[in-house]
Amino acid sequence: MTTWQTACARSRAIVDAAESLDTTAQWGEDVFTLRYVLTHMIEEYARHNGHADLLRERIDGATGE
């Protein structure tokens, strides 16, 4: 299993074990809900995919629809 696949499996296990998306966790002095963390991760993943797409476009010149 790759590092990414291992991290994904661990994340899925955490989400599956949570009672609800309103479950909270503390990071330093801040408290976050699982819902906030998942939403943030979706946003970050989309942002980085966009960056990768821009780099690919610069390399091969092809653009999407």
N, C-alpha and C positions, 0 to 999 in steps of 0.2 A: 504494500500500500504506500502511496506517495504521501509526503507531508501534508499536501492539500487535502487529500482524501481522508487522512487521519483526523485533521482539524474539522472537516465537514461532519464526519461520523461523531466526533465528540460534541459538536454543536447540536446536532440532531438529537443526541441522547439527552442533553441538557434541556432542550425544548420539550421533548417527549415527557421528561420527568416533572416538568413544571405543572403546577395545578392550574394556572391560567396565565394569560398574557399580562396580567396585572401583578404577577409575582415580582418582587423587588430584590435588588442586590445593591450592595454598597461598594463604591470604589473611592477610597479615600474618604472625604467628607460628603461626597455626592451619592445620592440614591437614584437608581434608574429602574424602570419597569422593563420586563422582558419585551413588551411591545415596542418601547423606545429603542432598545438595542437592536431588535430585528429590523425595524424601519430604518435605522441609521445604517445598518449593514447593507440593506438593499440599495440605499442611496449611494453608498460608497462603491459598491460593486458596479453599479450602473455608471458612475463617474469614471471609474478606472477602465471599464469597457469602452467608454467614449474616447478616452485618451489613447487606448490601443488602436481604435479604429482610425483616429486622426493620424497616428504614426503609419499605419498600414496604407492609408490614402497617400501620404507623402512618398512612400516607397514605390507603390505600383500605379498610382494615379487613378485608380478606379474609385468611383463613388457609388454609394447606395441610392436607393429611391428616396 
